[in-house]
Amino acid sequence: MDRNPSDRANRQPVESAELGPEHVVLSHFSLGFTAPFETRCAAAGAAGFDGLGLLHRDYAQLLHDGATPRELTETAASQGVRIVEIEAVRGWSAAATGPSGGERIDQCLEMAEVFGARHITAVGEFEGTIADAARGFARLCDRAAEVGALVGLEPIPVYAASDIATAREIVERAGRPNGGLCVDLWHLERGGQHWGQLEDLPGDLVTSVQINDGPRRPEHDDYIKDCVQHRRLCGDGDFDIARFVQTLDRSGSVAPISVEIISTTLAADDVFALANLLAATTREAITAARSK
């Protein structure tokens, strides 16, 4: 396999502001947890992804190891991709205490500014009341607006913002134009299949989209462990990908689609082969959904 094709090396990254539902982003977690940054960028570019996600912890380690923000940006651009998705903010609620949440927020905001990222994901875990959460989310959105980033609140069944309806209430109470929801098919299917909540969600509240597949029956008793070990390629599971894509399209969502397929089995594959497989199967599933 040619891992550095000339057309990829000469390809200009898509600007974050130009990303739309026709574009496909490679989530940070989909290539496992050990591949070097340079390899991730090269694999994503060679597979034709339009952008790449990056985890705050990996960014901190890269800087600790001596990389500079400029070098990281140039490395991604040299492979025809841009870091467009920042993972992930915790401790954003107005009721949250302690320094760790604030430090992570600062770092994610720094990353968004450094890379010109399109959006930051905020995990749907909060302390206090819905009103506290709304105030904290509004504050996070205001800070993100200063660096030109959107913020997507991700509902996760085992956290306080457990479903789309709860996350939507927080976002709407916050009332910030750059605030919305990160909608992940895994959490929709595994969190009670509240399709009506997705169907009622206006497209302008969809900040980011994460697509994947999996079995409807859990393969691990721990929700989070199951979530980060047993996701499957699009088309290899039981999830209703067609309904997901069609519902988002009907809503008027303009968010790009991020491939977040976290699997210990797939992570054992060659990084370049895996990136190609993720790109091909995901685009095939999206095309099939939109042709119906």
C-alpha positions, 0 to 999 in steps of 0.5 A: 500500500502506498502510504504517501500518495502524491495527490494526498500530499498535495491536497489542501485540508478542508477548512473547518468552517467548510465542513458539512454533512458530506464530509467524514471525520476520523475520531481520535479513538478510532485508531486505538490509543497507541498510534503516533500523531504523525501516523494517525495524520498520514493514515487519515489523509491516505484514507481520504478523511476530511478531518481528524479528532484529537484527545486533550491528553494526547495533545498534552503528551505531544507538547511534553515530548517537545512538539510545538503547536505549529509543528503539529498543525503542519504535520496534519496539513502535510497529509491533507487533514486538519484537526477539527474535533477536540475531545473532550471537556469535563467539569463544565457545570457551574456546580463543578468544583476542583481544578481538574475540570478547569485545567481540561477546559483551558487545554481543550480551548487552547487546542481549538484555537491552535488548530482552528478546530470546528468543534469541542465535545463536552461530555454529558456529565455534570454536577448540580441541577439542570439550571447549574448545567445550563449556566456552566454550558453557557460559560463554556460556549462563551469561552469557545466562541472567543476561539471560534469553536462550536461546543457539542454536549454529548448525552451518555446514558450512564451520566446525568445528561443521559439522553438527547432530551436532557442535553437539549434542555441544557443547551436551550436554557444556555441559549448560545448560538455556538452550543448544540448537541453531539449525537452519537449513534451508539448512545442512541441505540444503547440508551433506550432507542429514543428515536423520537427525541432525535426526530424532534431535534432541530438540525441547527442544534446538531453540532457534531455527529458520531457514527458507528455500529454494534450489537444491540445486546451489550457484550460487557456489563460495564457500559463504558467498557463496552462502549470503548471495546466493542464497537463495530464497523458500519454494516457489521452490527445491528444499529439502524444506520439508515434511519440515523443518517436519514433523520439527521438529513431531514432535520437540516443538520449541517454537521460533518459525520465523525467515525467513532468506532472504538474496538480492541479487536480492530485496533490490533490491525495495521493503522493504515489498513484500519483507516481505509476500512473505516473510511470505506465501510462508513461511506458505503453505509452513508451512501446506502442510507441516502439512496433509499 
